[in-house]
Amino acid sequence: MVSTNHLAALRKIQSQLANTRVNWVLTGSLAFALQGLPVTVDDIDIQTDEAGAYEIERLFSDSASRRVRFSATDKIRSHFGALIIDGIEVEIMGDVQKRLADGSWEAPVDLDRYKRFILFEDGQVPVFSLAYEREAYLKMGRVETAAYLQRWLDGQSQP
């Protein structure tokens, strides 16, 4: 379920980024919901490149709750930051890399390779394809979400 606050925050993001050079994509639960999956949306997740992460932080400087900085876990590394827009947390991730089975890091995600556009009100919003999302969740060890996406892709609308 997508709340009115999520939609208001997305409108602001879309409006602010529309005429910039920031290459961005919605990912996670909001992207799933906008593509028709019955999920609960808690926050908004944006993937971009390194420069885009810092530009989004600059454009929304009055909403920044966590400054963008490079950080890593054992499974993922990126330039992470966060905003609060209309009471909704917006996670920013720039140049996301996931750890591979051999311990090395994959190249940063090629946003344009996996990006698709969906209609949102009077415009379009970039999202990752659900097939890409499934693979990304598998690489991060989030097998339940990956399995849910696979069932959806196979035509099963019930988790």
BELZI-V274878 format. One record per residue. RES is the residue in one letter. PSI is psi as a letter, one per 30 degrees, with the letter a starting at -180 (none if undefined). Layout:
[[RES,PSI] [RES,PSI]]
This chain:
[[M,k] [V,k] [S,l] [T,e] [N,e] [H,e] [L,e] [A,e] [A,e] [L,e] [R,e] [K,e] [I,e] [Q,e] [S,e] [Q,e] [L,f] [A,e] [N,h] [T,l] [R,g] [V,k] [N,j] [W,l] [V,k] [L,k] [T,l] [G,a] [S,e] [L,e] [A,e] [F,e] [A,e] [L,f] [Q,g] [G,f] [L,k] [P,i] [V,l] [T,k] [V,k] [D,e] [D,a] [I,k] [D,k] [I,k] [Q,k] [T,a] [D,l] [E,e] [A,e] [G,e] [A,e] [Y,e] [E,e] [I,e] [E,e] [R,e] [L,f] [F,h] [S,e] [D,f] [S,g] [A,k] [S,f] [R,j] [R,k] [V,k] [R,l] [F,k] [S,l] [A,l] [T,a] [D,f] [K,f] [I,k] [R,l] [S,l] [H,j] [F,k] [G,l] [A,l] [L,l] [I,j] [I,k] [D,h] [G,g] [I,k] [E,k] [V,j] [E,k] [I,k] [M,k] [G,k] [D,h] [V,k] [Q,k] [K,k] [R,k] [L,l] [A,e] [D,g] [G,f] [S,l] [W,k] [E,l] [A,l] [P,k] [V,k] [D,j] [L,e] [D,f] [R,e] [Y,g] [K,k] [R,l] [F,k] [I,l] [L,k] [F,j] [E,c] [D,g] [G,a] [Q,l] [V,k] [P,k] [V,l] [F,k] [S,k] [L,f] [A,e] [Y,e] [E,e] [R,e] [E,e] [A,e] [Y,e] [L,e] [K,f] [M,g] [G,g] [R,i] [V,e] [E,e] [T,e] [A,e] [A,e] [Y,e] [L,e] [Q,e] [R,e] [W,e] [L,e] [D,f] [G,g] [Q,j] [S,f] [Q,k] [P,none]]
